[in-house]
Amino acid sequence: MRHFRTETRLDLDGHGGPVWTQFATRRLVADGIIGQPLADALVAECDRRIAAGTLYGFNPFVTAIAQRP
């Protein structure tokens, strides 16, 4: 492994929250995990929190770069 790094991204202003909420809820609906009414409610809640200035979005992720031997 040539490179491995963990990162976190905090979203308090809605600079990514709506995109990830819509992406995740679409997938959950497509996989039959939740229904469309819940997906719509989660997206609306994200929008409401952005408008109210109370959004707290936390996105952990990792970056890994490997090289073939």
N, CA, C and O atoms as a Tripos MOL2 file, in Angstrom:
@<TRIPOS>MOLECULE
protein
  276   275    69     0     0
PROTEIN
NO_CHARGES

@<TRIPOS>ATOM
      1 N           0.8590   -1.1670    0.0000 N.3       1 MET1
      2 CA          0.0000    0.0000    0.0000 C.3       1 MET1
      3 C           0.9060    1.2310    0.0000 C.2       1 MET1
      4 O           1.7570    1.3960    0.8730 O.2       1 MET1
      5 N           0.7100    2.0550   -0.9600 N.am      2 ARG2
      6 CA          1.5420    3.2540   -1.0680 C.3       2 ARG2
      7 C           0.9940    4.4170   -0.2520 C.2       2 ARG2
      8 O           1.7460    5.2740    0.2120 O.2       2 ARG2
      9 N          -0.3240    4.4360   -0.0840 N.am      3 HIS3
     10 CA         -0.9120    5.5880    0.5880 C.3       3 HIS3
     11 C          -2.2440    5.1780    1.2070 C.2       3 HIS3
     12 O          -3.0670    4.5410    0.5490 O.2       3 HIS3
     13 N          -2.4530    5.5360    2.4500 N.am      4 PHE4
     14 CA         -3.7280    5.2900    3.1230 C.3       4 PHE4
     15 C          -3.9710    6.4530    4.0750 C.2       4 PHE4
     16 O          -3.1370    6.7500    4.9310 O.2       4 PHE4
     17 N          -5.1100    7.1060    3.9210 N.am      5 ARG5
     18 CA         -5.3980    8.2790    4.7480 C.3       5 ARG5
     19 C          -6.8910    8.3150    5.0660 C.2       5 ARG5
     20 O          -7.7260    8.0580    4.1990 O.2       5 ARG5
     21 N          -7.2110    8.6310    6.2930 N.am      6 THR6
     22 CA         -8.6120    8.8380    6.6700 C.3       6 THR6
     23 C          -8.8860   10.3350    6.7040 C.2       6 THR6
     24 O          -8.0120   11.1380    7.0290 O.2       6 THR6
     25 N         -10.0890   10.6820    6.3700 N.am      7 GLU7
     26 CA        -10.5100   12.0780    6.3500 C.3       7 GLU7
     27 C         -11.9220   12.1680    6.9090 C.2       7 GLU7
     28 O         -12.6660   11.1870    6.9110 O.2       7 GLU7
     29 N         -12.2690   13.3120    7.3660 N.am      8 THR8
     30 CA        -13.6540   13.5950    7.7270 C.3       8 THR8
     31 C         -14.0340   14.9270    7.1140 C.2       8 THR8
     32 O         -13.2180   15.8440    7.0150 O.2       8 THR8
     33 N         -15.2520   15.0130    6.7170 N.am      9 ARG9
     34 CA        -15.7660   16.2450    6.1430 C.3       9 ARG9
     35 C         -16.9980   16.6380    6.9450 C.2       9 ARG9
     36 O         -17.9560   15.8730    7.0520 O.2       9 ARG9
     37 N         -16.9580   17.8170    7.4940 N.am     10 LEU10
     38 CA        -18.0760   18.3370    8.2790 C.3      10 LEU10
     39 C         -18.8490   19.3270    7.4240 C.2      10 LEU10
     40 O         -18.2610   20.2360    6.8380 O.2      10 LEU10
     41 N         -20.1510   19.1600    7.3510 N.am     11 ASP11
     42 CA        -21.0080   20.0380    6.5590 C.3      11 ASP11
     43 C         -22.0210   20.6980    7.4790 C.2      11 ASP11
     44 O         -22.9540   20.0510    7.9550 O.2      11 ASP11
     45 N         -21.8360   21.9760    7.7260 N.am     12 LEU12
     46 CA        -22.7690   22.7250    8.5660 C.3      12 LEU12
     47 C         -23.6230   23.6960    7.7560 C.2      12 LEU12
     48 O         -24.5790   24.2710    8.2770 O.2      12 LEU12
     49 N         -23.2800   23.8800    6.4830 N.am     13 ASP13
     50 CA        -23.9590   24.8740    5.6540 C.3      13 ASP13
     51 C         -24.7620   24.2910    4.5010 C.2      13 ASP13
     52 O         -25.4100   25.0370    3.7660 O.2      13 ASP13
     53 N         -24.7340   22.9760    4.3270 N.am     14 GLY14
     54 CA        -25.4760   22.3580    3.2360 C.3      14 GLY14
     55 C         -24.6950   22.2710    1.9420 C.2      14 GLY14
     56 O         -25.2880   22.1970    0.8660 O.2      14 GLY14
     57 N         -23.3590   22.2790    2.0270 N.am     15 HIS15
     58 CA        -22.5250   22.1860    0.8350 C.3      15 HIS15
     59 C         -22.2530   20.7420    0.4660 C.2      15 HIS15
     60 O         -21.1240   20.4150    0.1010 O.2      15 HIS15
     61 N         -23.1980   19.9010    0.5430 N.am     16 GLY16
     62 CA        -23.0200   18.4920    0.2220 C.3      16 GLY16
     63 C         -24.1050   17.6400    0.8380 C.2      16 GLY16
     64 O         -24.4130   16.5590    0.3360 O.2      16 GLY16
     65 N         -24.6900   18.1230    1.9300 N.am     17 GLY17
     66 CA        -25.7400   17.3630    2.6000 C.3      17 GLY17
     67 C         -26.8750   16.9530    1.6860 C.2      17 GLY17
     68 O         -27.2560   15.7830    1.6770 O.2      17 GLY17
     69 N         -27.4330   17.8860    0.9080 N.am     18 PRO18
     70 CA        -28.5440   17.5090    0.0290 C.3      18 PRO18
     71 C         -28.1420   16.4770   -1.0290 C.2      18 PRO18
     72 O         -28.9120   15.5680   -1.3380 O.2      18 PRO18
     73 N         -26.9610   16.6190   -1.5690 N.am     19 VAL19
     74 CA        -26.5090   15.6770   -2.6020 C.3      19 VAL19
     75 C         -26.3940   14.2700   -2.0300 C.2      19 VAL19
     76 O         -26.8910   13.3120   -2.6220 O.2      19 VAL19
     77 N         -25.7330   14.1440   -0.8670 N.am     20 TRP20
     78 CA        -25.5650   12.8200   -0.2650 C.3      20 TRP20
     79 C         -26.8840   12.2600    0.2510 C.2      20 TRP20
     80 O         -27.1070   11.0510    0.1850 O.2      20 TRP20
     81 N         -27.7510   13.1100    0.7580 N.am     21 THR21
     82 CA        -29.0580   12.6420    1.2300 C.3      21 THR21
     83 C         -29.8750   12.1140    0.0650 C.2      21 THR21
     84 O         -30.4870   11.0510    0.1710 O.2      21 THR21
     85 N         -29.8950   12.8310   -1.0320 N.am     22 GLN22
     86 CA        -30.6440   12.3760   -2.2080 C.3      22 GLN22
     87 C         -30.0390   11.1030   -2.8000 C.2      22 GLN22
     88 O         -30.7650   10.1840   -3.1800 O.2      22 GLN22
     89 N         -28.7210   11.0530   -2.8760 N.am     23 PHE23
     90 CA        -28.0390    9.8680   -3.3900 C.3      23 PHE23
     91 C         -28.3680    8.6370   -2.5490 C.2      23 PHE23
     92 O         -28.7340    7.5880   -3.0780 O.2      23 PHE23
     93 N         -28.2320    8.7800   -1.2350 N.am     24 ALA24
     94 CA        -28.4560    7.6470   -0.3370 C.3      24 ALA24
     95 C         -29.9180    7.2100   -0.3310 C.2      24 ALA24
     96 O         -30.2030    6.0130   -0.3720 O.2      24 ALA24
     97 N         -30.8400    8.1570   -0.2830 N.am     25 THR25
     98 CA        -32.2540    7.7730   -0.2320 C.3      25 THR25
     99 C         -32.7080    7.1320   -1.5410 C.2      25 THR25
    100 O         -33.5280    6.2150   -1.5230 O.2      25 THR25
    101 N         -32.1850    7.6030   -2.6760 N.am     26 ARG26
    102 CA        -32.5210    6.9500   -3.9570 C.3      26 ARG26
    103 C         -32.0850    5.4910   -3.9500 C.2      26 ARG26
    104 O         -32.8140    4.6070   -4.4000 O.2      26 ARG26
    105 N         -30.8900    5.2560   -3.4340 N.am     27 ARG27
    106 CA        -30.3700    3.8820   -3.3920 C.3      27 ARG27
    107 C         -31.1860    3.0170   -2.4280 C.2      27 ARG27
    108 O         -31.4990    1.8670   -2.7350 O.2      27 ARG27
    109 N         -31.5260    3.5710   -1.2660 N.am     28 LEU28
    110 CA        -32.3100    2.8150   -0.2910 C.3      28 LEU28
    111 C         -33.6840    2.4570   -0.8420 C.2      28 LEU28
    112 O         -34.1840    1.3580   -0.6010 O.2      28 LEU28
    113 N         -34.2940    3.3750   -1.5770 N.am     29 VAL29
    114 CA        -35.5940    3.0840   -2.2050 C.3      29 VAL29
    115 C         -35.4200    2.0140   -3.2810 C.2      29 VAL29
    116 O         -36.1980    1.0630   -3.3470 O.2      29 VAL29
    117 N         -34.4050    2.1700   -4.1190 N.am     30 ALA30
    118 CA        -34.1680    1.2050   -5.2010 C.3      30 ALA30
    119 C         -33.9120   -0.1990   -4.6670 C.2      30 ALA30
    120 O         -34.3130   -1.1860   -5.2840 O.2      30 ALA30
    121 N         -33.2440   -0.2860   -3.5210 N.am     31 ASP31
    122 CA        -32.9610   -1.5900   -2.9170 C.3      31 ASP31
    123 C         -34.1140   -2.1160   -2.0770 C.2      31 ASP31
    124 O         -34.0260   -3.2150   -1.5280 O.2      31 ASP31
    125 N         -35.1940   -1.3500   -1.9680 N.am     32 GLY32
    126 CA        -36.3600   -1.7930   -1.2150 C.3      32 GLY32
    127 C         -36.1950   -1.6980    0.2960 C.2      32 GLY32
    128 O         -36.9420   -2.3310    1.0410 O.2      32 GLY32
    129 N         -35.2280   -0.9170    0.7510 N.am     33 ILE33
    130 CA        -34.9750   -0.8050    2.1840 C.3      33 ILE33
    131 C         -35.9220    0.1890    2.8430 C.2      33 ILE33
    132 O         -36.3870   -0.0340    3.9610 O.2      33 ILE33
    133 N         -36.2050    1.2860    2.1470 N.am     34 ILE34
    134 CA        -37.1860    2.2650    2.6350 C.3      34 ILE34
    135 C         -38.1480    2.5790    1.5020 C.2      34 ILE34
    136 O         -37.8710    2.2880    0.3380 O.2      34 ILE34
    137 N         -39.2720    3.1740    1.8490 N.am     35 GLY35
    138 CA        -40.2400    3.5890    0.8430 C.3      35 GLY35
    139 C         -39.9990    5.0280    0.4100 C.2      35 GLY35
    140 O         -39.2850    5.7800    1.0730 O.2      35 GLY35
    141 N         -40.5990    5.3940   -0.7010 N.am     36 GLN36
    142 CA        -40.4330    6.7530   -1.2320 C.3      36 GLN36
    143 C         -40.9230    7.8240   -0.2640 C.2      36 GLN36
    144 O         -40.2910    8.8770   -0.1850 O.2      36 GLN36
    145 N         -42.0170    7.6180    0.4820 N.am     37 PRO37
    146 CA        -42.4220    8.6600    1.4350 C.3      37 PRO37
    147 C         -41.3450    8.9660    2.4800 C.2      37 PRO37
    148 O         -41.1460   10.1300    2.8290 O.2      37 PRO37
    149 N         -40.6510    7.9490    2.9830 N.am     38 LEU38
    150 CA        -39.5820    8.2000    3.9480 C.3      38 LEU38
    151 C         -38.4150    8.9200    3.2670 C.2      38 LEU38
    152 O         -37.8400    9.8450    3.8420 O.2      38 LEU38
    153 N         -38.0660    8.5080    2.0630 N.am     39 ALA39
    154 CA        -36.9910    9.1790    1.3240 C.3      39 ALA39
    155 C         -37.3150   10.6530    1.1430 C.2      39 ALA39
    156 O         -36.4600   11.5090    1.3690 O.2      39 ALA39
    157 N         -38.5410   10.9540    0.7390 N.am     40 ASP40
    158 CA        -38.9540   12.3490    0.5590 C.3      40 ASP40
    159 C         -38.8720   13.1200    1.8710 C.2      40 ASP40
    160 O         -38.4570   14.2790    1.8880 O.2      40 ASP40
    161 N         -39.2640   12.4830    2.9630 N.am     41 ALA41
    162 CA        -39.2270   13.1340    4.2730 C.3      41 ALA41
    163 C         -37.7920   13.4080    4.7160 C.2      41 ALA41
    164 O         -37.5200   14.4600    5.2960 O.2      41 ALA41
    165 N         -36.8740   12.4860    4.4550 N.am     42 LEU42
    166 CA        -35.4750   12.6960    4.8290 C.3      42 LEU42
    167 C         -34.8520   13.8470    4.0360 C.2      42 LEU42
    168 O         -34.1110   14.6570    4.5930 O.2      42 LEU42
    169 N         -35.1480   13.9170    2.7510 N.am     43 VAL43
    170 CA        -34.6440   15.0240    1.9260 C.3      43 VAL43
    171 C         -35.2440   16.3420    2.4010 C.2      43 VAL43
    172 O         -34.5370   17.3450    2.4980 O.2      43 VAL43
    173 N         -36.5380   16.3480    2.6960 N.am     44 ALA44
    174 CA        -37.1910   17.5710    3.1920 C.3      44 ALA44
    175 C         -36.6080   18.0020    4.5320 C.2      44 ALA44
    176 O         -36.4530   19.1980    4.7810 O.2      44 ALA44
    177 N         -36.2860   17.0530    5.3910 N.am     45 GLU45
    178 CA        -35.6940   17.3890    6.6860 C.3      45 GLU45
    179 C         -34.3020   17.9770    6.5150 C.2      45 GLU45
    180 O         -33.9320   18.9150    7.2220 O.2      45 GLU45
    181 N         -33.5380   17.4390    5.5940 N.am     46 CYS46
    182 CA        -32.2200   18.0050    5.3000 C.3      46 CYS46
    183 C         -32.3760   19.4550    4.8350 C.2      46 CYS46
    184 O         -31.6640   20.3410    5.3090 O.2      46 CYS46
    185 N         -33.2950   19.6930    3.9200 N.am     47 ASP47
    186 CA        -33.5430   21.0550    3.4310 C.3      47 ASP47
    187 C         -34.0050   21.9740    4.5580 C.2      47 ASP47
    188 O         -33.5900   23.1300    4.6280 O.2      47 ASP47
    189 N         -34.8650   21.4620    5.4430 N.am     48 ARG48
    190 CA        -35.3620   22.2650    6.5630 C.3      48 ARG48
    191 C         -34.2230   22.6660    7.4930 C.2      48 ARG48
    192 O         -34.1550   23.8080    7.9480 O.2      48 ARG48
    193 N         -33.3380   21.7270    7.7680 N.am     49 ARG49
    194 CA        -32.2140   22.0330    8.6620 C.3      49 ARG49
    195 C         -31.2470   23.0310    8.0370 C.2      49 ARG49
    196 O         -30.6860   23.8730    8.7380 O.2      49 ARG49
    197 N         -31.0500   22.9450    6.7390 N.am     50 ILE50
    198 CA        -30.2070   23.9400    6.0610 C.3      50 ILE50
    199 C         -30.8340   25.3200    6.1990 C.2      50 ILE50
    200 O         -30.1520   26.2860    6.5410 O.2      50 ILE50
    201 N         -32.1260   25.4120    5.9340 N.am     51 ALA51
    202 CA        -32.8320   26.6930    6.0210 C.3      51 ALA51
    203 C         -32.8130   27.2560    7.4420 C.2      51 ALA51
    204 O         -32.7440   28.4710    7.6300 O.2      51 ALA51
    205 N         -32.8740   26.3770    8.4370 N.am     52 ALA52
    206 CA        -32.8890   26.8120    9.8380 C.3      52 ALA52
    207 C         -31.4860   27.0490   10.3970 C.2      52 ALA52
    208 O         -31.3340   27.5490   11.5120 O.2      52 ALA52
    209 N         -30.4630   26.6880    9.6190 N.am     53 GLY53
    210 CA        -29.0900   26.8450   10.0970 C.3      53 GLY53
    211 C         -28.6910   25.8260   11.1440 C.2      53 GLY53
    212 O         -27.7920   26.0810   11.9460 O.2      53 GLY53
    213 N         -29.3480   24.6680   11.1490 N.am     54 THR54
    214 CA        -29.0710   23.6450   12.1630 C.3      54 THR54
    215 C         -28.5220   22.3400   11.5840 C.2      54 THR54
    216 O         -28.4460   21.3350   12.2900 O.2      54 THR54
    217 N         -28.1400   22.3470   10.3080 N.am     55 LEU55
    218 CA        -27.6200   21.1240    9.6940 C.3      55 LEU55
    219 C         -26.2900   20.7320   10.3250 C.2      55 LEU55
    220 O         -25.4260   21.5790   10.5500 O.2      55 LEU55
    221 N         -26.1360   19.4540   10.6050 N.am     56 TYR56
    222 CA        -24.8610   18.9030   11.0390 C.3      56 TYR56
    223 C         -24.6360   17.6410   10.2270 C.2      56 TYR56
    224 O         -25.2440   16.6040   10.4940 O.2      56 TYR56
    225 N         -23.7680   17.7320    9.2440 N.am     57 GLY57
    226 CA        -23.4660   16.5900    8.4040 C.3      57 GLY57
    227 C         -22.0310   16.1600    8.6270 C.2      57 GLY57
    228 O         -21.1210   16.9880    8.5820 O.2      57 GLY57
    229 N         -21.8180   14.8880    8.8640 N.am     58 PHE58
    230 CA        -20.4830   14.3460    9.1280 C.3      58 PHE58
    231 C         -20.2330   13.2170    8.1540 C.2      58 PHE58
    232 O         -20.9590   12.2230    8.1630 O.2      58 PHE58
    233 N         -19.2230   13.3480    7.3160 N.am     59 ASN59
    234 CA        -18.9350   12.3600    6.2830 C.3      59 ASN59
    235 C         -17.5220   11.8150    6.4320 C.2      59 ASN59
    236 O         -16.5720   12.4440    5.9650 O.2      59 ASN59
    237 N         -17.3600   10.6620    7.0700 N.am     60 PRO60
    238 CA        -16.0250   10.0500    7.1430 C.3      60 PRO60
    239 C         -15.7480    9.2620    5.8650 C.2      60 PRO60
    240 O         -16.6550    8.6550    5.2950 O.2      60 PRO60
    241 N         -14.5040    9.2740    5.4220 N.am     61 PHE61
    242 CA        -14.1220    8.4730    4.2690 C.3      61 PHE61
    243 C         -12.6220    8.2000    4.3200 C.2      61 PHE61
    244 O         -11.8900    8.8220    5.0900 O.2      61 PHE61
    245 N         -12.1810    7.2660    3.4930 N.am     62 VAL62
    246 CA        -10.7580    6.9320    3.4280 C.3      62 VAL62
    247 C         -10.2860    7.0160    1.9800 C.2      62 VAL62
    248 O         -11.0630    6.8470    1.0400 O.2      62 VAL62
    249 N          -9.0080    7.2790    1.8310 N.am     63 THR63
    250 CA         -8.3620    7.2610    0.5340 C.3      63 THR63
    251 C          -7.2680    6.2000    0.5850 C.2      63 THR63
    252 O          -6.4290    6.2110    1.4860 O.2      63 THR63
    253 N          -7.2750    5.3040   -0.3620 N.am     64 ALA64
    254 CA         -6.2410    4.2740   -0.4310 C.3      64 ALA64
    255 C          -5.7000    4.2420   -1.8530 C.2      64 ALA64
    256 O          -6.4600    4.1630   -2.8180 O.2      64 ALA64
    257 N          -4.3870    4.3060   -1.9680 N.am     65 ILE65
    258 CA         -3.7230    4.2050   -3.2670 C.3      65 ILE65
    259 C          -2.7720    3.0180   -3.1840 C.2      65 ILE65
    260 O          -1.8770    2.9710   -2.3400 O.2      65 ILE65
    261 N          -2.9910    2.0620   -4.0820 N.am     66 ALA66
    262 CA         -2.1560    0.8650   -4.0960 C.3      66 ALA66
    263 C          -1.4900    0.7500   -5.4550 C.2      66 ALA66
    264 O          -1.9230    1.3510   -6.4380 O.2      66 ALA66
    265 N          -0.4290   -0.0360   -5.4830 N.am     67 GLN67
    266 CA          0.2980   -0.2600   -6.7310 C.3      67 GLN67
    267 C           0.4570   -1.7560   -6.9340 C.2      67 GLN67
    268 O           0.7650   -2.4910   -5.9960 O.2      67 GLN67
    269 N           0.2460   -2.1960   -8.1520 N.am     68 ARG68
    270 CA          0.4240   -3.6190   -8.4480 C.3      68 ARG68
    271 C           1.8840   -3.9990   -8.3130 C.2      68 ARG68
    272 O           2.7680   -3.2120   -8.6490 O.2      68 ARG68
    273 N           2.1420   -5.2060   -7.8220 N.am     69 PRO69
    274 CA          3.5470   -5.6440   -7.7110 C.3      69 PRO69
    275 C           4.1760   -5.8790   -9.0820 C.2      69 PRO69
    276 O           5.3470   -6.2490   -9.1700 O.2      69 PRO69
@<TRIPOS>BOND
     1     1     2 1
     2     2     3 1
     3     3     4 2
     4     3     5 am
     5     5     6 1
     6     6     7 1
     7     7     8 2
     8     7     9 am
     9     9    10 1
    10    10    11 1
    11    11    12 2
    12    11    13 am
    13    13    14 1
    14    14    15 1
    15    15    16 2
    16    15    17 am
    17    17    18 1
    18    18    19 1
    19    19    20 2
    20    19    21 am
    21    21    22 1
    22    22    23 1
    23    23    24 2
    24    23    25 am
    25    25    26 1
    26    26    27 1
    27    27    28 2
    28    27    29 am
    29    29    30 1
    30    30    31 1
    31    31    32 2
    32    31    33 am
    33    33    34 1
    34    34    35 1
    35    35    36 2
    36    35    37 am
    37    37    38 1
    38    38    39 1
    39    39    40 2
    40    39    41 am
    41    41    42 1
    42    42    43 1
    43    43    44 2
    44    43    45 am
    45    45    46 1
    46    46    47 1
    47    47    48 2
    48    47    49 am
    49    49    50 1
    50    50    51 1
    51    51    52 2
    52    51    53 am
    53    53    54 1
    54    54    55 1
    55    55    56 2
    56    55    57 am
    57    57    58 1
    58    58    59 1
    59    59    60 2
    60    59    61 am
    61    61    62 1
    62    62    63 1
    63    63    64 2
    64    63    65 am
    65    65    66 1
    66    66    67 1
    67    67    68 2
    68    67    69 am
    69    69    70 1
    70    70    71 1
    71    71    72 2
    72    71    73 am
    73    73    74 1
    74    74    75 1
    75    75    76 2
    76    75    77 am
    77    77    78 1
    78    78    79 1
    79    79    80 2
    80    79    81 am
    81    81    82 1
    82    82    83 1
    83    83    84 2
    84    83    85 am
    85    85    86 1
    86    86    87 1
    87    87    88 2
    88    87    89 am
    89    89    90 1
    90    90    91 1
    91    91    92 2
    92    91    93 am
    93    93    94 1
    94    94    95 1
    95    95    96 2
    96    95    97 am
    97    97    98 1
    98    98    99 1
    99    99   100 2
   100    99   101 am
   101   101   102 1
   102   102   103 1
   103   103   104 2
   104   103   105 am
   105   105   106 1
   106   106   107 1
   107   107   108 2
   108   107   109 am
   109   109   110 1
   110   110   111 1
   111   111   112 2
   112   111   113 am
   113   113   114 1
   114   114   115 1
   115   115   116 2
   116   115   117 am
   117   117   118 1
   118   118   119 1
   119   119   120 2
   120   119   121 am
   121   121   122 1
   122   122   123 1
   123   123   124 2
   124   123   125 am
   125   125   126 1
   126   126   127 1
   127   127   128 2
   128   127   129 am
   129   129   130 1
   130   130   131 1
   131   131   132 2
   132   131   133 am
   133   133   134 1
   134   134   135 1
   135   135   136 2
   136   135   137 am
   137   137   138 1
   138   138   139 1
   139   139   140 2
   140   139   141 am
   141   141   142 1
   142   142   143 1
   143   143   144 2
   144   143   145 am
   145   145   146 1
   146   146   147 1
   147   147   148 2
   148   147   149 am
   149   149   150 1
   150   150   151 1
   151   151   152 2
   152   151   153 am
   153   153   154 1
   154   154   155 1
   155   155   156 2
   156   155   157 am
   157   157   158 1
   158   158   159 1
   159   159   160 2
   160   159   161 am
   161   161   162 1
   162   162   163 1
   163   163   164 2
   164   163   165 am
   165   165   166 1
   166   166   167 1
   167   167   168 2
   168   167   169 am
   169   169   170 1
   170   170   171 1
   171   171   172 2
   172   171   173 am
   173   173   174 1
   174   174   175 1
   175   175   176 2
   176   175   177 am
   177   177   178 1
   178   178   179 1
   179   179   180 2
   180   179   181 am
   181   181   182 1
   182   182   183 1
   183   183   184 2
   184   183   185 am
   185   185   186 1
   186   186   187 1
   187   187   188 2
   188   187   189 am
   189   189   190 1
   190   190   191 1
   191   191   192 2
   192   191   193 am
   193   193   194 1
   194   194   195 1
   195   195   196 2
   196   195   197 am
   197   197   198 1
   198   198   199 1
   199   199   200 2
   200   199   201 am
   201   201   202 1
   202   202   203 1
   203   203   204 2
   204   203   205 am
   205   205   206 1
   206   206   207 1
   207   207   208 2
   208   207   209 am
   209   209   210 1
   210   210   211 1
   211   211   212 2
   212   211   213 am
   213   213   214 1
   214   214   215 1
   215   215   216 2
   216   215   217 am
   217   217   218 1
   218   218   219 1
   219   219   220 2
   220   219   221 am
   221   221   222 1
   222   222   223 1
   223   223   224 2
   224   223   225 am
   225   225   226 1
   226   226   227 1
   227   227   228 2
   228   227   229 am
   229   229   230 1
   230   230   231 1
   231   231   232 2
   232   231   233 am
   233   233   234 1
   234   234   235 1
   235   235   236 2
   236   235   237 am
   237   237   238 1
   238   238   239 1
   239   239   240 2
   240   239   241 am
   241   241   242 1
   242   242   243 1
   243   243   244 2
   244   243   245 am
   245   245   246 1
   246   246   247 1
   247   247   248 2
   248   247   249 am
   249   249   250 1
   250   250   251 1
   251   251   252 2
   252   251   253 am
   253   253   254 1
   254   254   255 1
   255   255   256 2
   256   255   257 am
   257   257   258 1
   258   258   259 1
   259   259   260 2
   260   259   261 am
   261   261   262 1
   262   262   263 1
   263   263   264 2
   264   263   265 am
   265   265   266 1
   266   266   267 1
   267   267   268 2
   268   267   269 am
   269   269   270 1
   270   270   271 1
   271   271   272 2
   272   271   273 am
   273   273   274 1
   274   274   275 1
   275   275   276 2
@<TRIPOS>SUBSTRUCTURE
     1 MET1         2 RESIDUE 1 A MET
     2 ARG2         6 RESIDUE 1 A ARG
     3 HIS3        10 RESIDUE 1 A HIS
     4 PHE4        14 RESIDUE 1 A PHE
     5 ARG5        18 RESIDUE 1 A ARG
     6 THR6        22 RESIDUE 1 A THR
     7 GLU7        26 RESIDUE 1 A GLU
     8 THR8        30 RESIDUE 1 A THR
     9 ARG9        34 RESIDUE 1 A ARG
    10 LEU10       38 RESIDUE 1 A LEU
    11 ASP11       42 RESIDUE 1 A ASP
    12 LEU12       46 RESIDUE 1 A LEU
    13 ASP13       50 RESIDUE 1 A ASP
    14 GLY14       54 RESIDUE 1 A GLY
    15 HIS15       58 RESIDUE 1 A HIS
    16 GLY16       62 RESIDUE 1 A GLY
    17 GLY17       66 RESIDUE 1 A GLY
    18 PRO18       70 RESIDUE 1 A PRO
    19 VAL19       74 RESIDUE 1 A VAL
    20 TRP20       78 RESIDUE 1 A TRP
    21 THR21       82 RESIDUE 1 A THR
    22 GLN22       86 RESIDUE 1 A GLN
    23 PHE23       90 RESIDUE 1 A PHE
    24 ALA24       94 RESIDUE 1 A ALA
    25 THR25       98 RESIDUE 1 A THR
    26 ARG26      102 RESIDUE 1 A ARG
    27 ARG27      106 RESIDUE 1 A ARG
    28 LEU28      110 RESIDUE 1 A LEU
    29 VAL29      114 RESIDUE 1 A VAL
    30 ALA30      118 RESIDUE 1 A ALA
    31 ASP31      122 RESIDUE 1 A ASP
    32 GLY32      126 RESIDUE 1 A GLY
    33 ILE33      130 RESIDUE 1 A ILE
    34 ILE34      134 RESIDUE 1 A ILE
    35 GLY35      138 RESIDUE 1 A GLY
    36 GLN36      142 RESIDUE 1 A GLN
    37 PRO37      146 RESIDUE 1 A PRO
    38 LEU38      150 RESIDUE 1 A LEU
    39 ALA39      154 RESIDUE 1 A ALA
    40 ASP40      158 RESIDUE 1 A ASP
    41 ALA41      162 RESIDUE 1 A ALA
    42 LEU42      166 RESIDUE 1 A LEU
    43 VAL43      170 RESIDUE 1 A VAL
    44 ALA44      174 RESIDUE 1 A ALA
    45 GLU45      178 RESIDUE 1 A GLU
    46 CYS46      182 RESIDUE 1 A CYS
    47 ASP47      186 RESIDUE 1 A ASP
    48 ARG48      190 RESIDUE 1 A ARG
    49 ARG49      194 RESIDUE 1 A ARG
    50 ILE50      198 RESIDUE 1 A ILE
    51 ALA51      202 RESIDUE 1 A ALA
    52 ALA52      206 RESIDUE 1 A ALA
    53 GLY53      210 RESIDUE 1 A GLY
    54 THR54      214 RESIDUE 1 A THR
    55 LEU55      218 RESIDUE 1 A LEU
    56 TYR56      222 RESIDUE 1 A TYR
    57 GLY57      226 RESIDUE 1 A GLY
    58 PHE58      230 RESIDUE 1 A PHE
    59 ASN59      234 RESIDUE 1 A ASN
    60 PRO60      238 RESIDUE 1 A PRO
    61 PHE61      242 RESIDUE 1 A PHE
    62 VAL62      246 RESIDUE 1 A VAL
    63 THR63      250 RESIDUE 1 A THR
    64 ALA64      254 RESIDUE 1 A ALA
    65 ILE65      258 RESIDUE 1 A ILE
    66 ALA66      262 RESIDUE 1 A ALA
    67 GLN67      266 RESIDUE 1 A GLN
    68 ARG68      270 RESIDUE 1 A ARG
    69 PRO69      274 RESIDUE 1 A PRO
